[in-house]
Amino acid sequence: MHIKTNDTAIVIAGRDKGKQGKVMSVDPAAGKVLVEGVLVAKRHKKPRKQGEPGGIIQKETPIYASKVMRVCPKCNKPTRPAHGVNKAGKKVRVCKKCNAEI
């Protein structure tokens, strides 16, 4: 997957196009990611226990990873991360726009 947990991502397709948020979880088997504030669905929740509140809750739903793109923290532009090697010899992700280590 080109996106990992705690990355900042921007939506490039769909009804939430242009929205930006932090990636909360990644599901590589399904090819989906959960982005904070993106693809929010309303669910009607009934109280099950005494004292538990019911009502309409909003929660994020997973979006296909192909519809989101990683945002570089340095240049703040969406980019597909390239792979490179740093000075210590460790494999790292690199921004294709500004060549900064992600």
FENRAPE-V452402 format. One record per residue. N is the residue number from 0. RES is the residue in one small letter. PSI is psi in whole degrees, 0 to 359 (none if undefined). OMEGA is omega in radians with two decimals (none if undefined). D_CENTER is the distance of its C-alpha to the mean C-alpha in Angstrom with 2 decimals. Layout:
<<N | RES | PSI | OMEGA | D_CENTER> <N | RES | PSI | OMEGA | D_CENTER>>
//
This chain:
<<0 | m | 142 | 3.13 | 11.43> <1 | h | 354 | -3.13 | 10.46> <2 | i | 140 | 3.13 | 7.03> <3 | k | 167 | 3.12 | 7.62> <4 | t | 143 | -3.13 | 7.17> <5 | n | 6 | 2.99 | 7.55> <6 | d | 158 | 2.99 | 6.37> <7 | t | 130 | -3.07 | 6.09> <8 | a | 153 | 3.07 | 4.74> <9 | i | 142 | -3.14 | 7.35> <10 | v | 129 | -3.09 | 8.43> <11 | i | 353 | 3.13 | 11.59> <12 | a | 152 | 3.08 | 13.29> <13 | g | 187 | -3.05 | 14.27> <14 | r | 339 | 3.13 | 15.40> <15 | d | 26 | -3.10 | 12.50> <16 | k | 131 | 3.13 | 12.90> <17 | g | 345 | 3.13 | 12.60> <18 | k | 147 | -3.08 | 10.41> <19 | q | 144 | 3.13 | 8.18> <20 | g | 174 | -3.12 | 6.28> <21 | k | 139 | 3.11 | 5.24> <22 | v | 120 | -3.08 | 3.06> <23 | m | 324 | 3.09 | 6.38> <24 | s | 159 | -3.11 | 7.40> <25 | v | 135 | 3.08 | 7.86> <26 | d | 91 | -3.08 | 10.97> <27 | p | 329 | -3.12 | 12.61> <28 | a | 320 | 3.13 | 15.72> <29 | a | 347 | -3.12 | 14.38> <30 | g | 32 | -3.09 | 11.94> <31 | k | 156 | 3.07 | 9.15> <32 | v | 156 | 3.11 | 5.71> <33 | l | 112 | -3.08 | 5.61> <34 | v | 135 | -3.11 | 3.89> <35 | e | 124 | 3.09 | 6.96> <36 | g | 7 | -3.11 | 9.61> <37 | v | 139 | 3.14 | 8.58> <38 | l | 57 | -3.12 | 11.06> <39 | v | 130 | 3.13 | 13.17> <40 | a | 147 | 3.10 | 16.22> <41 | k | 133 | 3.12 | 19.50> <42 | r | 134 | 3.10 | 21.35> <43 | h | 115 | -3.07 | 25.02> <44 | k | 129 | 3.12 | 25.72> <45 | k | 137 | 3.11 | 29.31> <46 | p | 131 | -3.09 | 30.58> <47 | r | 325 | -3.13 | 31.62> <48 | k | 161 | 3.11 | 33.40> <49 | q | 130 | -3.13 | 35.78> <50 | g | 349 | 3.12 | 34.17> <51 | e | 132 | -3.12 | 30.63> <52 | p | 147 | 3.04 | 29.28> <53 | g | 187 | 3.09 | 28.51> <54 | g | 195 | -3.12 | 27.17> <55 | i | 118 | 3.12 | 24.20> <56 | i | 152 | 3.10 | 20.86> <57 | q | 134 | 3.10 | 17.46> <58 | k | 149 | 3.13 | 14.46> <59 | e | 145 | 3.07 | 10.97> <60 | t | 154 | -3.10 | 11.16> <61 | p | 149 | 3.11 | 9.17> <62 | i | 149 | 3.13 | 8.55> <63 | y | 139 | -3.09 | 9.79> <64 | a | 336 | 3.14 | 8.03> <65 | s | 344 | -3.14 | 10.85> <66 | k | 359 | 3.12 | 9.89> <67 | v | 154 | -3.14 | 6.94> <68 | m | 142 | -3.12 | 8.10> <69 | r | 141 | 3.09 | 7.81> <70 | v | 129 | 3.13 | 9.76> <71 | c | 130 | -3.14 | 12.84> <72 | p | 339 | -3.10 | 13.84> <73 | k | 306 | -3.09 | 17.46> <74 | c | 352 | 3.09 | 17.89> <75 | n | 36 | 3.11 | 14.89> <76 | k | 148 | 3.08 | 14.66> <77 | p | 137 | -3.10 | 12.18> <78 | t | 152 | 2.97 | 13.32> <79 | r | 121 | -3.08 | 13.42> <80 | p | 134 | 3.03 | 14.03> <81 | a | 165 | 3.14 | 17.62> <82 | h | 136 | 3.14 | 19.21> <83 | g | 184 | 3.14 | 22.14> <84 | v | 131 | 3.13 | 24.40> <85 | n | 185 | -3.07 | 24.93> <86 | k | 333 | 3.14 | 28.42> <87 | a | 355 | 3.13 | 28.33> <88 | g | 14 | -3.13 | 27.84> <89 | k | 142 | 3.10 | 24.39> <90 | k | 130 | -3.13 | 21.78> <91 | v | 164 | 3.04 | 18.89> <92 | r | 140 | -3.06 | 16.18> <93 | v | 140 | 3.08 | 17.63> <94 | c | 132 | 3.14 | 16.68> <95 | k | 341 | -3.09 | 18.78> <96 | k | 315 | -3.04 | 19.64> <97 | c | 3 | 3.14 | 20.97> <98 | n | 25 | 3.09 | 21.32> <99 | a | 149 | 3.10 | 19.80> <100 | e | 131 | -3.11 | 18.56> <101 | i | none | none | 14.86>>
//
